[in-house]
Amino acid sequence: MTAVRATIQFCTYNRAALLERVLLACFEQTVAPDSYEVVLVDDGSRDNTAEVIERMRTQASCAFTVIAQENAGLARARNAGIERARGERIIFIDDDVLPTPAFVEEHLRMHDTTPDAIIRGAVINTASFDVLPPPIWSFKNYSGNYFWTSNVSLPRATLERAGRFTETFREYGWEDIELGLRLRALGVRSFFNRYAVAYHCKPPPKAAGVEGMIRQARAQARTAVQLGALHPHWRVTLATGDTRALRGAAAAARAVGLGRLASRALGSDAERALRPGQRFAASIASGLAYFEELDKAHRAAR
C-alpha cells in the first residue's frame, strides 16, 4: 500500500459559495491521488455546506474524509481533522483558500530537503476566484508569520511533539500563532516556498460587512488577551499590539469622537463596495473596537 505522504486539512463554516471551488482545487493536484488525502471538518455550518459536500464526494480523486460537528470553534475543529488525518505531513489551509495544481507537490518537494521543518507556502490575495492573477508570488503579498494556517505544512510527528491546537481558543484569532509559538520554542525551523501557491479570496468590503468586521475585531481582542496570558513574550505584544500606550491612544481617540466620525463616513448604501476613504474609516472603526475590547478583556481577567 502506498503511504499517504500528505493530508490537506481544512475546516469550513458557512462558506458553501466557495467550498466547491476549494475542494475541486484540492482534488486536482499533480501528485499521485493515492499519495495524499483531503480531510474536511464542517464546524456546524447552517447554510447548504452539507449539500455541497455530498455533491463533491463523487468528484474526489483522492481519499476524502468529512467530519461534521456542532460549531465548536476553529481550534477544536482543526484537532478533529488532525485526529482523522493519515498523512505523514499535514498541510493546513482555510476554506477561502484555493490551492494551485502543484500545491501539494511543492510542499512535499521542500519537505524532502528539510524533513523536520515547517514549510510556509505563498498566499496571493484575490478579490474573487473567478478571475485569478498569475500564480506568481511577490512581496505585495508578503507575510512574516512563522506559522500561518492559510498555507502551511509540517510533519505530523512534529505537530504531535508540540501538541495540537489549544481548544480554549473558541473565538476568532490567534490559535495558529499560539501553536506556532510552541513550535518555535522547540526550535523547529520554518522555511518559505514561493512556488507552493494558494489564492486567498478577499472580496472588496461593503458597508454591510463592517458590523461583522467590528465583531471579529472584538473577538480577536479577547483571544489576544488569552494569547498574552499563555505566552507573556515580546513577540505576542508585537503581534497583538496589546500595550498600555496603544490602548490609551485608542481610548483618547474614542473620547474625541473618532469612532463616530468613522461610522458616519461609511455611508448608507449597504451593498456598495467601500471606496478607499470608506475602507480607511472601516479600519479605524474596527481598530478602535479592538482596543476597546482589549481593555474590557483585561478588566474581566483581573
Backbone bond lengths (Angstrom), bond angles and torsions (degrees), N, CA, C in turn:
res aa  C-N    CA-C-N  psi(-1)  N-CA   C-N-CA  omega(-1)  CA-C   N-CA-C  phi
1 M - - - 1.458 - - 1.529 109.55 -
2 T 1.340 116.16 134.44 1.459 120.96 178.19 1.518 110.44 -69.98
3 A 1.327 116.61 132.93 1.461 120.12 178.30 1.521 109.88 -68.07
4 V 1.304 115.46 143.52 1.460 120.55 174.88 1.529 106.26 -81.65
5 R 1.311 115.43 107.69 1.468 119.60 -173.80 1.523 112.22 -78.73
6 A 1.335 117.00 -28.02 1.464 118.23 -175.33 1.522 110.55 -150.09
7 T 1.309 114.99 147.82 1.463 123.58 171.88 1.519 108.13 -117.46
8 I 1.334 117.08 123.79 1.467 120.07 166.33 1.517 105.94 -85.42
9 Q 1.317 116.38 118.06 1.467 120.11 -177.65 1.526 109.83 -120.29
10 F 1.336 115.01 127.93 1.461 118.18 172.83 1.512 110.16 -150.40
11 C 1.315 114.57 164.35 1.458 122.89 -177.75 1.516 108.31 -121.41
12 T 1.325 116.31 151.71 1.458 119.19 -179.23 1.517 110.46 -134.82
13 Y 1.332 114.33 149.02 1.456 121.64 176.24 1.526 108.59 -149.42
14 N 1.330 115.23 108.06 1.472 122.37 174.89 1.525 112.91 56.55
15 R 1.327 116.83 41.71 1.465 119.60 176.09 1.522 110.45 -125.57
16 A 1.324 116.06 44.08 1.460 120.71 -178.86 1.522 111.85 -57.90
17 A 1.321 117.41 -31.99 1.464 120.71 -176.81 1.525 112.42 -64.35
18 L 1.324 117.62 -27.14 1.463 121.68 179.88 1.523 113.31 -101.91
19 L 1.314 117.16 -19.31 1.460 121.49 -166.30 1.521 112.88 -62.51
20 E 1.322 117.99 -40.03 1.471 119.56 -178.37 1.521 110.77 -61.09
21 R 1.329 117.79 -45.41 1.465 120.81 179.81 1.526 110.74 -63.45
22 V 1.321 117.26 -41.14 1.466 120.68 -178.87 1.531 110.34 -64.35
23 L 1.328 116.85 -45.56 1.466 119.79 -179.94 1.530 111.58 -65.00
24 L 1.322 117.54 -42.81 1.469 119.38 178.25 1.523 110.60 -58.45
25 A 1.316 117.03 -41.96 1.465 120.12 178.84 1.526 111.04 -64.25
26 C 1.326 117.03 -37.92 1.469 120.56 176.98 1.525 111.41 -65.14
27 F 1.330 117.04 -34.87 1.469 120.85 -178.35 1.528 111.97 -78.93
28 E 1.325 117.78 -23.77 1.467 121.80 -173.99 1.522 110.98 -99.04
29 Q 1.316 116.04 60.69 1.462 121.95 -178.65 1.531 110.57 -101.83
30 T 1.340 115.81 157.32 1.457 120.70 -175.85 1.523 112.91 -80.75
31 V 1.317 118.57 -14.55 1.470 120.56 178.97 1.527 109.74 -80.01
32 A 1.328 115.85 164.02 1.465 120.47 179.43 1.528 110.29 -60.15
33 P 1.337 117.76 135.35 1.470 120.34 -177.21 1.523 113.99 -58.36
34 D 1.330 117.38 -28.45 1.460 118.42 -178.39 1.540 112.15 -86.30
35 S 1.337 117.04 2.84 1.464 119.72 -179.13 1.521 112.79 -97.12
36 Y 1.335 116.79 -6.00 1.462 119.52 179.33 1.514 109.79 -147.69
37 E 1.321 116.04 169.96 1.452 122.58 179.90 1.525 109.42 -143.87
38 V 1.321 115.30 166.13 1.459 122.24 174.31 1.523 107.73 -120.67
39 V 1.327 116.28 127.59 1.460 121.54 176.19 1.526 107.71 -120.24
40 L 1.317 115.77 116.74 1.465 122.89 -176.49 1.523 109.91 -114.69
41 V 1.331 116.02 133.97 1.465 121.36 174.90 1.523 108.09 -112.77
42 D 1.329 116.10 120.68 1.460 121.42 172.71 1.521 107.34 -90.57
43 D 1.333 115.18 107.98 1.468 120.82 -173.04 1.531 110.88 -89.25
44 G 1.350 114.81 59.54 1.461 120.12 174.27 1.510 114.93 74.50
45 S 1.331 117.75 34.18 1.471 120.67 179.61 1.522 111.38 -58.37
46 R 1.343 115.59 145.09 1.461 121.07 179.87 1.519 112.58 -112.96
47 D 1.333 117.63 2.46 1.460 120.58 175.46 1.535 108.06 -94.09
48 N 1.320 118.22 -153.69 1.462 120.31 -178.10 1.522 113.21 -93.39
49 T 1.344 116.03 32.01 1.465 121.15 178.04 1.525 112.04 -56.42
50 A 1.326 117.63 -43.21 1.471 120.51 -178.33 1.529 111.20 -60.14
51 E 1.327 117.37 -38.56 1.466 120.90 178.33 1.522 110.79 -65.32
52 V 1.322 116.76 -42.45 1.469 120.44 178.76 1.521 110.04 -61.78
53 I 1.318 117.16 -44.37 1.461 120.76 -179.32 1.529 110.80 -60.48
54 E 1.318 117.34 -46.40 1.471 120.01 -179.79 1.515 111.28 -61.49
55 R 1.340 116.56 -39.94 1.465 120.12 179.15 1.524 111.14 -65.93
56 M 1.334 116.93 -34.65 1.453 120.51 -175.58 1.523 113.48 -81.72
57 R 1.313 117.51 -13.62 1.475 118.74 178.19 1.526 111.36 -57.44
58 T 1.318 116.64 -36.47 1.473 120.16 -179.01 1.521 112.05 -72.88
59 Q 1.331 117.92 -15.74 1.460 121.50 -179.03 1.528 112.61 -92.50
60 A 1.324 116.56 -8.22 1.465 119.95 -173.66 1.526 110.78 -70.18
61 S 1.311 116.23 124.52 1.467 121.72 176.76 1.520 111.79 -94.95
62 C 1.324 116.69 -15.96 1.464 122.30 178.29 1.524 107.73 -119.08
63 A 1.309 116.79 176.80 1.463 119.93 175.51 1.530 108.87 -61.45
64 F 1.332 115.42 136.03 1.469 120.65 -174.90 1.525 107.85 -135.11
65 T 1.329 115.31 113.88 1.462 121.85 -178.92 1.519 108.87 -113.05
66 V 1.335 116.05 135.03 1.460 121.86 179.68 1.522 108.76 -123.10
67 I 1.331 115.91 130.66 1.465 121.95 173.76 1.523 107.21 -115.71
68 A 1.312 117.26 123.90 1.463 121.75 175.69 1.519 108.33 -106.67
69 Q 1.332 116.42 130.14 1.458 120.48 -179.14 1.524 109.60 -142.22
70 E 1.325 115.66 162.71 1.452 119.94 171.70 1.527 108.74 -65.89
71 N 1.315 116.19 150.76 1.460 120.02 -178.00 1.526 110.43 -57.80
72 A 1.338 115.76 121.61 1.467 120.99 -176.08 1.520 112.35 -135.06
73 G 1.338 117.45 1.63 1.453 120.11 -178.68 1.518 111.86 95.58
74 L 1.330 114.80 159.02 1.460 120.27 -170.77 1.525 112.97 -66.76
75 A 1.319 118.39 -38.45 1.470 119.53 -177.79 1.522 111.22 -61.39
76 R 1.325 116.47 -47.23 1.462 119.40 -179.87 1.526 110.98 -67.37
77 A 1.334 116.73 -36.63 1.465 119.83 178.22 1.527 110.83 -65.54
78 R 1.330 116.93 -43.30 1.467 119.64 176.49 1.524 110.63 -57.10
79 N 1.316 116.91 -44.95 1.465 119.86 -178.56 1.519 111.75 -64.37
80 A 1.320 116.95 -35.90 1.471 119.54 176.09 1.522 110.54 -62.79
81 G 1.332 116.88 -38.42 1.459 120.31 177.17 1.515 112.47 -68.71
82 I 1.318 116.38 -40.85 1.473 120.58 178.15 1.525 110.41 -60.91
83 E 1.322 116.06 -39.68 1.469 120.52 -179.00 1.524 111.54 -58.58
84 R 1.324 117.06 -34.51 1.470 120.60 -177.85 1.526 113.06 -94.37
85 A 1.307 118.28 -7.32 1.460 121.43 -177.19 1.524 111.12 -71.01
86 R 1.336 116.45 141.11 1.460 122.04 178.46 1.529 112.86 -113.00
87 G 1.315 117.06 -5.90 1.453 120.85 -175.18 1.517 113.54 -70.62
88 E 1.321 115.77 148.40 1.464 120.95 174.71 1.521 110.92 -66.86
89 R 1.324 115.64 -27.20 1.452 122.42 176.06 1.518 108.77 -130.54
90 I 1.321 115.53 146.79 1.457 120.39 179.76 1.519 108.42 -114.09
91 I 1.325 115.21 128.09 1.457 121.96 177.01 1.526 107.15 -108.05
92 F 1.319 116.13 116.44 1.461 120.71 -179.53 1.524 110.45 -94.63
93 I 1.333 115.55 134.23 1.454 121.87 169.39 1.528 107.46 -134.31
94 D 1.337 116.12 -179.72 1.457 121.89 175.06 1.525 109.63 -113.78
95 D 1.332 116.24 171.56 1.461 119.74 -175.48 1.520 113.51 -81.24
96 D 1.335 117.54 2.59 1.465 121.00 172.15 1.523 110.57 -118.07
97 V 1.340 115.62 27.82 1.464 122.76 -178.19 1.527 109.40 -120.64
98 L 1.328 116.20 129.60 1.463 123.06 -174.76 1.527 109.38 -111.85
99 P 1.340 118.64 107.27 1.467 120.22 179.43 1.529 111.94 -71.26
100 T 1.313 116.56 145.88 1.460 121.16 172.60 1.534 108.98 -81.69
101 P 1.350 118.81 165.20 1.475 120.43 -174.00 1.529 115.12 -58.26
102 A 1.323 118.32 -33.58 1.470 120.64 -178.22 1.529 112.54 -91.21
103 F 1.309 116.86 13.19 1.461 122.67 -174.27 1.529 112.04 -56.59
104 V 1.324 118.00 -57.63 1.466 121.27 -179.12 1.523 110.48 -64.72
105 E 1.320 116.77 -42.16 1.462 120.95 179.77 1.527 111.02 -56.67
106 E 1.316 116.91 -43.29 1.466 120.33 -177.88 1.529 111.77 -70.59
107 H 1.325 117.33 -38.44 1.460 118.47 175.68 1.527 110.00 -61.29
108 L 1.326 116.92 -45.39 1.466 120.06 -178.26 1.523 111.80 -69.02
109 R 1.319 117.45 -36.97 1.468 120.29 178.66 1.526 110.93 -58.89
110 M 1.311 116.86 -42.78 1.456 118.90 -179.23 1.515 111.66 -75.23
111 H 1.334 117.37 -31.35 1.467 119.12 174.90 1.527 111.52 -65.49
112 D 1.327 117.25 -28.25 1.466 119.68 177.87 1.524 111.83 -62.95
113 T 1.323 117.25 -31.37 1.464 120.78 -179.17 1.528 112.46 -96.51
114 T 1.332 117.43 -20.88 1.479 122.12 178.22 1.530 107.50 -133.17
115 P 1.332 117.86 71.73 1.464 121.46 -166.76 1.514 115.92 -64.99
116 D 1.321 118.76 -23.84 1.467 119.75 -176.22 1.523 112.88 -102.43
117 A 1.320 116.44 5.73 1.457 119.92 -169.41 1.535 112.83 -96.77
118 I 1.332 113.82 168.00 1.459 123.27 166.36 1.522 107.41 -85.54
119 I 1.343 116.04 136.43 1.463 120.45 174.35 1.518 108.22 -114.88
120 R 1.323 115.54 120.57 1.456 121.73 175.87 1.514 108.59 -97.55
121 G 1.337 116.03 123.43 1.449 120.01 177.73 1.519 111.43 -88.93
122 A 1.333 115.25 170.47 1.466 121.51 -179.31 1.520 109.84 -83.93
123 V 1.323 116.22 138.11 1.460 122.71 176.68 1.521 108.25 -118.91
124 I 1.328 115.90 123.80 1.466 121.68 178.29 1.522 107.81 -112.23
125 N 1.315 116.53 119.32 1.459 120.54 179.19 1.526 110.67 -75.26
126 T 1.328 115.13 140.20 1.454 121.17 179.63 1.521 109.26 -143.88
127 A 1.323 116.17 146.32 1.459 120.24 -178.51 1.513 112.37 -71.26
128 S 1.334 116.85 -23.04 1.466 121.21 -176.62 1.517 109.28 -159.20
129 F 1.320 116.95 152.45 1.460 121.17 172.28 1.526 112.00 -78.64
130 D 1.320 117.99 -8.46 1.471 121.23 -177.42 1.516 112.05 -75.28
131 V 1.319 117.70 -35.04 1.465 122.44 178.35 1.522 107.36 -128.12
132 L 1.323 115.57 106.32 1.463 120.33 -174.57 1.524 111.09 -102.92
133 P 1.315 117.55 139.52 1.470 119.99 173.44 1.527 109.68 -71.77
134 P 1.323 118.51 168.37 1.472 120.19 176.71 1.537 110.00 -57.48
135 P 1.332 117.18 146.07 1.479 120.22 -178.18 1.521 111.96 -78.74
136 I 1.320 115.28 56.55 1.469 121.81 -177.89 1.524 107.67 -121.30
137 W 1.329 115.94 112.67 1.461 120.17 -178.39 1.523 110.36 -73.48
138 S 1.330 116.64 144.28 1.454 122.42 174.22 1.527 108.25 -138.18
139 F 1.323 116.91 171.39 1.463 120.86 -178.64 1.519 112.65 -66.15
140 K 1.316 117.53 -13.42 1.469 120.68 173.88 1.517 110.90 -56.47
141 N 1.329 116.91 -31.78 1.454 122.07 -178.67 1.534 112.19 -107.41
142 Y 1.319 117.05 24.81 1.465 121.14 -177.95 1.528 111.50 -65.64
143 S 1.315 115.87 139.32 1.461 122.78 169.61 1.514 107.88 -135.60
144 G 1.314 115.23 132.64 1.459 119.63 179.23 1.511 113.69 -90.43
145 N 1.343 117.25 9.10 1.463 119.82 -177.86 1.521 110.98 -64.20
146 Y 1.313 115.09 135.78 1.472 122.34 179.34 1.526 111.20 -75.40
147 F 1.336 116.73 -34.62 1.468 121.57 -178.29 1.524 107.02 -148.12
148 W 1.330 115.89 106.48 1.465 122.18 -172.34 1.517 107.79 -134.95
149 T 1.319 117.43 116.96 1.464 120.69 -166.69 1.528 114.53 -79.72
150 S 1.316 118.56 12.66 1.464 119.49 168.20 1.527 110.84 -70.24
151 N 1.341 116.18 -27.76 1.468 120.51 -179.34 1.519 108.09 -170.30
152 V 1.322 116.34 88.70 1.464 120.26 -178.45 1.522 109.20 -154.22
153 S 1.324 116.48 148.81 1.465 120.60 178.05 1.515 109.76 -138.11
154 L 1.326 114.05 157.86 1.464 121.11 176.82 1.524 108.62 -161.15
155 P 1.351 117.07 159.71 1.465 119.41 176.93 1.526 110.74 -63.87
156 R 1.306 115.61 141.97 1.468 119.82 177.44 1.532 110.34 -57.16
157 A 1.326 116.73 -40.06 1.466 120.25 -178.35 1.526 111.40 -63.53
158 T 1.308 117.55 -37.29 1.470 120.92 178.50 1.512 110.33 -67.02
159 L 1.323 116.32 -41.93 1.464 120.53 177.63 1.519 110.89 -59.48
160 E 1.320 116.93 -45.33 1.457 119.91 -178.21 1.531 111.27 -68.12
161 R 1.323 116.53 -29.93 1.464 119.48 177.49 1.525 110.76 -67.27
162 A 1.317 116.38 -38.14 1.465 120.38 179.78 1.524 112.09 -78.64
163 G 1.340 116.03 -27.29 1.455 120.60 -172.01 1.517 109.45 100.26
164 R 1.303 116.50 151.64 1.461 121.02 -176.32 1.529 111.09 -79.21
165 F 1.318 116.21 -168.93 1.460 120.87 -178.59 1.530 110.50 -66.25
166 T 1.317 116.42 143.42 1.462 122.07 -178.81 1.524 109.31 -79.32
167 E 1.332 116.55 114.78 1.457 120.46 -168.85 1.520 114.00 -78.74
168 T 1.328 117.55 -5.11 1.467 118.79 173.61 1.528 111.37 -72.44
169 F 1.329 117.17 -12.25 1.463 120.60 172.76 1.534 107.76 -81.21
170 R 1.312 115.83 90.24 1.459 121.06 -176.37 1.528 112.48 -93.47
171 E 1.344 116.23 -23.70 1.454 120.28 -177.96 1.526 110.37 -101.37
172 Y 1.327 114.80 -176.50 1.467 121.10 -175.70 1.527 111.79 -67.37
173 G 1.331 115.77 134.55 1.439 121.12 164.65 1.512 117.71 103.30
174 W 1.341 114.76 140.34 1.458 126.75 164.62 1.519 115.87 79.58
175 E 1.333 119.80 -5.62 1.470 118.43 -177.88 1.522 111.45 -65.57
176 D 1.344 118.33 -33.85 1.458 119.75 178.14 1.531 111.10 -75.84
177 I 1.336 117.02 -36.70 1.460 120.41 176.91 1.532 110.13 -62.79
178 E 1.332 116.27 -39.43 1.467 120.29 -179.70 1.530 110.98 -63.08
179 L 1.329 116.89 -44.81 1.462 119.81 176.33 1.532 109.95 -63.76
180 G 1.325 116.61 -39.60 1.455 119.82 178.38 1.521 113.01 -60.06
181 L 1.320 117.18 -36.52 1.466 120.27 177.72 1.523 111.20 -63.91
182 R 1.329 116.43 -38.12 1.469 119.08 177.93 1.530 111.07 -69.58
183 L 1.321 117.00 -38.24 1.463 120.48 177.16 1.529 110.69 -65.09
184 R 1.327 116.15 -40.76 1.460 119.91 178.45 1.531 110.61 -63.14
185 A 1.340 116.47 -39.78 1.462 120.44 -179.95 1.522 111.78 -63.18
186 L 1.343 116.45 -26.98 1.466 120.55 176.96 1.532 112.22 -80.87
187 G 1.328 116.87 -6.09 1.458 120.02 179.96 1.515 114.24 84.54
188 V 1.332 117.67 18.17 1.466 120.63 179.91 1.525 108.84 -73.07
189 R 1.311 116.69 129.06 1.458 120.72 179.79 1.530 110.55 -80.58
190 S 1.328 115.06 153.91 1.458 121.30 -179.82 1.524 108.90 -128.14
191 F 1.347 116.07 126.95 1.459 121.42 -178.62 1.523 110.12 -122.90
192 F 1.322 115.27 151.06 1.458 121.84 -178.90 1.520 110.16 -104.51
193 N 1.343 116.18 132.08 1.463 121.70 174.40 1.525 108.33 -118.33
194 R 1.313 116.39 105.76 1.464 121.45 -176.97 1.526 113.13 -69.67
195 Y 1.329 116.88 -11.72 1.462 120.55 -178.31 1.536 112.98 -95.23
196 A 1.324 117.09 -10.01 1.473 121.30 174.33 1.526 107.18 -87.03
197 V 1.320 115.99 76.45 1.463 122.06 -166.41 1.522 111.44 -92.93
198 A 1.321 114.87 140.23 1.466 121.95 170.30 1.524 108.22 -140.22
199 Y 1.323 115.75 147.85 1.464 121.69 178.15 1.529 110.03 -96.93
200 H 1.324 115.71 136.08 1.465 121.98 178.37 1.520 108.31 -108.93
201 C 1.327 116.52 118.78 1.462 121.49 -177.48 1.532 110.18 -77.09
202 K 1.326 115.99 113.85 1.465 121.85 178.71 1.528 108.17 -131.48
203 P 1.329 116.76 82.28 1.469 119.61 -178.53 1.516 111.39 -64.88
204 P 1.336 117.34 154.67 1.468 119.96 178.39 1.527 110.22 -57.78
205 P 1.324 118.30 133.99 1.465 119.76 -178.46 1.523 111.57 -69.05
206 K 1.329 114.52 148.76 1.458 121.97 176.03 1.517 108.93 -116.65
207 A 1.328 115.41 160.89 1.464 119.22 179.69 1.521 111.10 -58.17
208 A 1.341 116.04 -33.67 1.464 120.04 -179.59 1.521 112.14 -64.49
209 G 1.324 116.94 -22.02 1.460 119.98 -178.16 1.515 114.68 -92.84
210 V 1.334 117.54 -4.48 1.466 119.81 -175.62 1.524 111.27 -66.02
211 E 1.320 116.76 -39.35 1.460 119.40 178.74 1.530 110.61 -58.83
212 G 1.336 116.26 -41.09 1.462 119.91 176.75 1.518 111.95 -65.32
213 M 1.351 117.56 -38.19 1.465 121.08 176.59 1.526 110.67 -59.33
214 I 1.325 115.86 -41.31 1.464 120.15 -178.47 1.526 110.53 -69.23
215 R 1.340 116.72 -41.23 1.474 119.14 176.71 1.521 110.62 -60.72
216 Q 1.335 115.76 -42.37 1.462 119.89 179.90 1.529 110.99 -64.64
217 A 1.334 116.89 -39.63 1.458 120.36 178.55 1.526 111.11 -62.74
218 R 1.317 116.52 -40.23 1.469 119.27 178.83 1.529 111.19 -66.76
219 A 1.338 116.69 -40.96 1.464 119.38 177.13 1.525 110.67 -63.12
220 Q 1.334 116.17 -40.82 1.460 120.16 -179.75 1.528 111.20 -65.23
221 A 1.325 116.99 -32.30 1.470 120.17 176.55 1.524 110.80 -66.47
222 R 1.323 116.70 -42.10 1.470 119.36 -179.69 1.524 110.93 -64.42
223 T 1.336 116.90 -40.26 1.466 118.62 178.59 1.528 111.16 -74.34
224 A 1.334 117.67 -25.64 1.471 119.95 174.98 1.522 110.97 -62.50
225 V 1.338 116.65 -39.04 1.462 120.03 177.72 1.532 109.88 -66.99
226 Q 1.336 117.01 -38.67 1.472 119.95 173.61 1.523 110.83 -57.65
227 L 1.335 115.31 -46.85 1.464 120.29 -177.80 1.517 111.06 -61.22
228 G 1.329 116.51 -43.74 1.456 119.93 -179.99 1.521 112.86 -64.17
229 A 1.337 116.58 -33.98 1.466 119.62 178.33 1.527 111.16 -69.02
230 L 1.337 116.58 -35.81 1.465 120.26 179.14 1.526 112.17 -76.80
231 H 1.331 115.83 -34.52 1.469 120.40 -174.83 1.530 109.35 -134.68
232 P 1.342 118.26 81.66 1.468 120.44 178.13 1.523 110.34 -74.52
233 H 1.326 116.14 80.12 1.455 123.05 -170.30 1.525 108.77 -135.62
234 W 1.340 116.02 151.39 1.464 119.32 -178.44 1.518 111.81 -62.18
235 R 1.327 117.87 -29.85 1.472 119.27 178.68 1.527 110.51 -62.75
236 V 1.326 116.39 -38.20 1.466 120.49 179.57 1.525 110.31 -68.95
237 T 1.316 116.29 -43.58 1.468 120.03 177.96 1.519 110.99 -59.61
238 L 1.328 116.29 -42.89 1.457 120.87 179.53 1.527 111.03 -64.97
239 A 1.330 117.13 -42.47 1.463 120.74 -177.61 1.519 112.58 -69.70
240 T 1.325 116.64 -40.84 1.464 120.51 -174.07 1.525 113.09 -90.41
241 G 1.331 118.07 -18.50 1.455 120.56 -175.25 1.517 113.42 67.44
242 D 1.315 116.05 20.85 1.467 120.84 -174.26 1.523 110.20 -85.91
243 T 1.334 115.33 78.81 1.460 121.36 176.60 1.529 108.67 -126.20
244 R 1.317 116.11 155.73 1.464 119.91 178.39 1.518 110.92 -61.89
245 A 1.334 116.85 -36.65 1.464 120.49 -178.58 1.529 110.95 -62.89
246 L 1.318 116.71 -47.09 1.470 119.73 -178.69 1.522 111.11 -70.20
247 R 1.338 117.22 -39.17 1.461 119.09 177.57 1.524 110.66 -64.53
248 G 1.331 116.24 -38.14 1.459 119.94 178.07 1.520 112.15 -66.41
249 A 1.328 116.64 -41.31 1.465 120.33 178.12 1.522 110.94 -62.66
250 A 1.328 116.42 -40.95 1.469 119.99 178.71 1.523 110.88 -66.14
251 A 1.337 116.94 -39.08 1.466 120.10 177.83 1.526 110.83 -62.94
252 A 1.324 116.83 -39.44 1.466 120.39 177.93 1.526 110.80 -65.22
253 A 1.337 116.46 -40.17 1.464 120.16 178.66 1.523 111.22 -63.82
254 R 1.328 116.13 -39.49 1.473 118.76 177.45 1.524 110.29 -66.66
255 A 1.316 117.01 -38.05 1.461 120.89 -176.83 1.519 112.25 -63.89
256 V 1.337 117.11 -32.17 1.469 119.85 -179.82 1.531 111.83 -90.36
257 G 1.343 116.57 5.14 1.454 119.96 173.21 1.513 116.25 88.67
258 L 1.347 117.28 17.70 1.464 119.27 -179.05 1.524 111.85 -62.67
259 G 1.322 116.97 -36.17 1.462 119.81 178.90 1.512 112.44 -63.06
260 R 1.343 116.77 -40.69 1.468 120.22 178.81 1.525 111.16 -66.49
261 L 1.338 116.18 -39.79 1.464 119.51 177.04 1.527 110.98 -62.36
262 A 1.320 116.88 -42.03 1.462 120.71 179.08 1.522 110.98 -62.95
263 S 1.322 117.34 -41.45 1.462 121.03 179.94 1.523 111.10 -63.86
264 R 1.340 117.19 -40.70 1.461 119.91 179.61 1.523 111.61 -66.58
265 A 1.333 116.58 -31.47 1.469 120.51 -178.13 1.519 112.80 -70.48
266 L 1.322 117.72 -15.11 1.457 120.48 -175.84 1.518 112.96 -74.11
267 G 1.330 118.48 -21.44 1.457 120.84 179.08 1.512 111.96 80.70
268 S 1.336 115.33 179.88 1.461 121.02 -173.12 1.520 114.17 -112.05
269 D 1.354 118.04 -5.48 1.466 120.89 -178.84 1.534 108.24 -84.01
270 A 1.326 116.07 96.41 1.468 120.98 -170.66 1.516 113.24 -64.18
271 E 1.339 118.72 -31.42 1.462 121.27 -172.88 1.519 113.46 -96.13
272 R 1.287 117.49 -4.46 1.462 119.99 179.47 1.523 110.31 -81.91
273 A 1.333 116.59 137.77 1.467 120.08 176.99 1.515 109.07 -61.69
274 L 1.311 116.35 139.31 1.458 120.86 -178.90 1.531 110.98 -67.76
275 R 1.332 115.29 136.86 1.454 120.62 173.35 1.528 108.89 -74.77
276 P 1.359 117.57 165.57 1.478 119.21 -176.54 1.523 113.32 -52.93
277 G 1.321 118.09 -43.80 1.462 119.77 179.44 1.511 112.22 -64.45
278 Q 1.335 116.18 -36.19 1.459 120.04 178.61 1.521 110.98 -71.35
279 R 1.335 117.85 -34.42 1.469 120.34 174.94 1.528 110.37 -61.57
280 F 1.331 115.30 -40.97 1.462 119.55 177.68 1.525 110.31 -62.81
281 A 1.334 116.32 -42.00 1.468 120.31 178.33 1.526 110.71 -63.09
282 A 1.340 116.54 -40.62 1.463 120.08 179.02 1.521 110.89 -64.15
283 S 1.334 116.81 -39.09 1.471 119.58 179.11 1.525 110.72 -67.15
284 I 1.342 116.96 -35.25 1.463 119.82 176.18 1.527 110.46 -65.22
285 A 1.343 115.93 -45.74 1.467 119.86 -178.80 1.524 111.32 -61.26
286 S 1.341 117.18 -44.67 1.463 119.58 -179.26 1.528 111.11 -71.43
287 G 1.338 117.44 -34.02 1.462 120.11 177.64 1.522 112.17 -66.13
288 L 1.317 116.30 -42.44 1.467 119.62 177.67 1.526 110.80 -64.89
289 A 1.342 116.37 -38.77 1.466 119.67 177.44 1.530 110.64 -63.91
290 Y 1.336 116.41 -39.18 1.466 121.10 178.61 1.528 110.94 -58.72
291 F 1.326 116.91 -50.38 1.464 119.68 -176.84 1.526 111.58 -71.06
292 E 1.325 117.50 -32.86 1.460 119.38 175.06 1.525 110.43 -63.20
293 E 1.330 116.19 -40.58 1.466 119.78 179.99 1.523 111.44 -71.02
294 L 1.341 117.19 -32.28 1.459 119.06 173.20 1.522 111.14 -57.33
295 D 1.339 116.14 -45.83 1.472 119.93 177.94 1.522 111.10 -58.56
296 K 1.333 116.18 -45.70 1.472 119.98 -178.92 1.516 111.13 -62.84
297 A 1.344 116.12 -42.70 1.462 120.15 -178.16 1.526 111.18 -66.06
298 H 1.319 117.42 -37.77 1.467 120.12 177.62 1.535 110.55 -65.99
299 R 1.333 117.20 -40.71 1.455 119.37 178.73 1.524 110.74 -64.97
300 A 1.321 116.36 -39.45 1.470 120.27 -179.77 1.527 111.80 -67.46
301 A 1.334 116.54 -28.14 1.461 120.12 -177.44 1.519 113.32 -82.50
302 R 1.329 118.10 -10.28 1.474 120.49 -178.02 1.512 111.49 -72.62
